[in-house]
Amino acid sequence: MSRDPVHVAVGVLRRAGEILLTRRLAGTHLAGYWEFPGGKFEPGEMPEQALARELREELGIEVVTTQPLIRHRHPYPGRDVVLHTYEVTAWQGEPRGLQGQALRWLPADLIDPADLPPADGPLLSAARLPDIYAISGDFSDQADCLRRVERLIAGGVRLLCLRCPDLDAGTHRALASAVLARARPIGMQVLLHGAADWLTELAAELGAGRHLPARALAALDQRPLPPGAWCAASCHDASELAQAARIGCDFAVLSPVAVTASHPDRPALGWARFATLVEAAALPVFALGGMQPELARAAREHGGQGVAVLRGLWSRAGG
């Protein structure tokens, strides 16, 4: 039976490379867990109004500017919650625990998911991910590929899916090694795309992540890499998104949101359907298909993490 969910506004506050967490008070639901600050909507409130009020009451700060981060629904025994999460990009005042709750600031990579309520796990992944996921396309040779990667790096891209379906294992290893040598110094994360089992071994060897196509996702019962290495999946419907979450993927790519030049006859999801699927997903989701970097804000406004972009970035980097 469908249950009316409880809507909760959540804020991600960053300072000097660290994120603010607050500890749930004794006697409350999930007492003792650390969480991103926020709270339930009051009747008639919009998400950003609820967030501003909650952070004023809990932390004594005034929210100045925000941007959408992620929206998703999580089932707890007896009730579902929908978390509307925002990056709080500017605020006034110094956060204090006005209700007696402890506070701490931690780098995102040092936050242990086990310390968070179950519903906050996807929020942590979302907080660590950028809003642009670049996907590599065709290239003439290794030098051409590396030039494009260097231009993406110069343009600020920090998350890359290296997709090379026509390369054998040895050539793929050489290219991935060269890409990672350029990516690591600036903090770009690289995921290797494909269904071949040897790609998991290669990713583990090189310290890269894995991006699973839908056919590989369907065949797995657990994530192919340990926690700490990014694992993503390509999805097209609710069942594939559920499978991605079930095996422990960190994020997914959902397509096609718009009509694409490569598959003009494939029906597009549209933003409304994208938002519905994303809200039910238990992990961050990038929009793919007809996407450009400037659509990242629209994706976030519809509950997504951002946009996955192929031609809009890769082809431009080849110019």
N, C-alpha and C positions, 0 to 999 in steps of 0.2 A: 504494500500500500504506500502510495506517495505521501510524504510528510511535508508540512510547511516548514521550510528551513528557518533557522535563526541567522540573520544577516549581521556580520561583524566587520567593522572597519579596522584596518591594520596599517601601521606605518613603519617604513624602513628608514631609519635615521643614520646617516654616515658622518663620521668626523675623523679626519686624519687617517683614513684607510681602515677605520673600525666601524662596526655596526652596534647599535644599542640594543641590549636585551634587558627585559625586566623579569623578575621571578614571581610566579603566582603565589598568592598568600595562602597560609594555612586555613583550612576550612572551606576553600573554594574548589571548584571542579579542576582536577589535574593539579592540585597543590604541589608546589616544589619544582615544577617544570619552569625552565626559562623560555621566554616567548618574545616575539616582536610586540611592541606596545599597541594597544587599541582596545576596542570593546564593542558592545552591541549597539545597534541603531536604536534610537528612540522613535516613537511614532511620528511619521511625516518627514523624517530626516533623509536627505540625500547622503550618499557615501562620504563625500568630502566634508559635509557638515558634521556627520557623526565622528569622523576622524579628528577634526579640529577640536570638537568638544571633549572627546575622550583624552586627547593629549594635553589639553588645558587642565582637565580634572586630575589626571594621573601624574603628569610630569611638570605642570606649571609653565608650559611653553605655549607660544602663539604660532600656529602654522602660517607661513607666508606663501609658499608655493609648493605644489605637488605635481607629480606626473603618475599616471596609472602604471602599475607593475604587473599584477596578475590577479585574476579572479577565478576561484575554483570552489567546488562544493565537496565537503568531506562528511561522511557518515560517522556519527558516534552512536553508541547504544542509546536508544530513546529519542535521538534528535539528530538532524543534519545541520551543519553550519555552512554558510556561504561566506567565504573570506574575500573582501574587497581590499586589495593591498595596494598601497601607494608608496612611491619614493617621496619622502619629505625633503625637498631639495633646498629649502630655506625655512628657518624658524627664528623666533626671538625668544631669548631667555635661556637659562641653563637647566637641562633636564634634572629633576629631583623626584624622588619617590614619595609623592605627597600622600599616598595611602599606606605607607610603611613598607612598600615593596623594595627589594634590593635591585640595584642597577649594575650593569657592567658593559663595557665596550670591548669587543673582540674583532679581530680580522675575520672576514667571512670564512676563510679556509680553516680557521681554528675552532669554528663552532661545531660541536658534536651534535649530529642529528638526534642522537639518543637522549640528549638533554632537552629536546623540544617536544611539545605536544605533537601527536601524529599528524594533525592538520597542518602543522607549520613546516613539515619536511619540504614540500614543493616550494614554499616561500624562500627557504634557504637556497635551493637551487636557483630560483629566479633571481635572488639577490646577487648571486655569483655570476650570472650570465649577462652578456650584453644584449642589446636589442637588435643587433644585426648579425646574421649567420651567413657568411659567404660560402657559396658552393662553386667548386672549380668546374670548368667546362673544357671544351676542346683546346688543344695547344699543339704546336707543330713539333716541338722537341723539348728536352729538359730545360734548355736555356730559356726558351719562350715561357715555359711554366714558371720558372723561378723569377723572371722579370715581372710577370703578372702578380705573383705572390708579394714581391717587394713593393709593387705599387699599391697593393691592397694594404700592406703594413703602413706605408707612408700615408695612406688615406684614413688610417685609424681603425681598420678592421682588426678585431682581436679574437675572432672565432671562425675557423675555416674547416670546411668539409673537403677533403682531398679525394676527388672522385675520378678514378682512372681505370675504367672497366676494360680497356684493351691492353693493359700492360701485364706482362708475366711477373712472377714473384720477384725475380732478381732485379728487373728494371724498376719495379714498384718500390723495392727496398731502397735502391739508390736514390730515387727521386724523393721518397718520403724523408730519408735521412737529410737530404739537402734542404728540403722545405723546413724541417724542424730546426736545422742549424740556423736558419734565418728567423724562425718564429720565436724560439725560446728566449733570446736576449731581450725581447720587448714584451714578453708575456702573452703572445698569441697562442691560443690553444688549437691544436690540429686533431681532427678526427678522420680516420681512414674509412672510406665508404666501400661496401661490397659485401657479398654473401660468402666468399671463400673462407674456409676455416683458417688458412694460413695468415689471413689478415689479422686475426685475433692474436696469433703468436707474434706477428710483426709489430702490432701496436704495443704489446707488452714489452717486447724487446727494445723498442724505440722510446717508450714513454708517451705514446700517443693515445688518443681515444678511439672509439669505434662508432661508426654510424651504420646501423643495420637497415638494409632494404626490407620491404614488407615481407617478402618471401622468406628471408632469414629470420625475421622476428617471429613469424608463425611457428617456426620449427624449434624454438628455444623454450626452456622452462626456467632459466635463470640468466642473469646478465653475463656476458662473456668476459668482462673484466672486473677486477675487484673495485670496491668503493675507492674514490680518489682519482680514478681515471674516468673521463667523461664517456658516457654511453648514451647514444641517441638512436631513434628509429624513425623511419618514414611510415606515415599512417595516412589512411584515406577515409576512415569511418570510426564509429564509436567502438567497435569490437577491437580494432587494431590499437586504438589509444588505450583501451583497457588492458590488452596484452602487454603493451609497452610498460605500463605502470606495474603490472603483475610480476614481470621478470626483473623489475628494478632499474629500468632506464631512468636517466636523469632528466631527459627532455625528449620531446617528439617534434616532428615536422608534419604538418597537416596540409594536404593539397587535394585538388587545386582550388584555391580560394577564388581566383579569377581565371578567365579563359587565357590559355597560353598559346604562343605562336607554335610551339612544338606539338601540342595536342589540341588543336582548335575545336575538335568535335567532342571532347570530353566535357561533360556538364560541370560547371563551376559550383562550388559550395555557396559562395556569397558570404558577406560578413555576418548576416544574421544566423545562418546555419553554423558558421565557424564559431560564433560566440556560444551557441547552444552546446556544441560538442566540447568546446574548451572548458566550459563551466563544470561539466561532468567529469572531466579528465583529472586524474590525480597526479599530474606532473605539468611543468611548463610546456607550452606549445608555441612553436613558430609557425606563422602563415607562409605558405609557399604557393607559387603559381601566379604569374603576372605581377609579382611584387617588385617594388623599387625601395631603396633605403628611406625615402621620404614617407613611406606608408607605415613605418614602424609605430608612429603615434596612433594611427588608426587601429593597428593590430592590438596595441595595449588597451585602447579604449573598448575593444571588444573582448577583453579578458586574456589576450595572448601575451607571449613574452616579447614578441617583435616579429621581424620578417626574415625569412630565408631567401636569399637572392642569388640567382645564377647569372643570367645574361646581363642584368642591370649593373653588376659589378665586374664580373669576369671579362665580359666583352669590352667594357670600358677600360679595364686595366691593360688590354692588349693594344690600345691605341697609341 
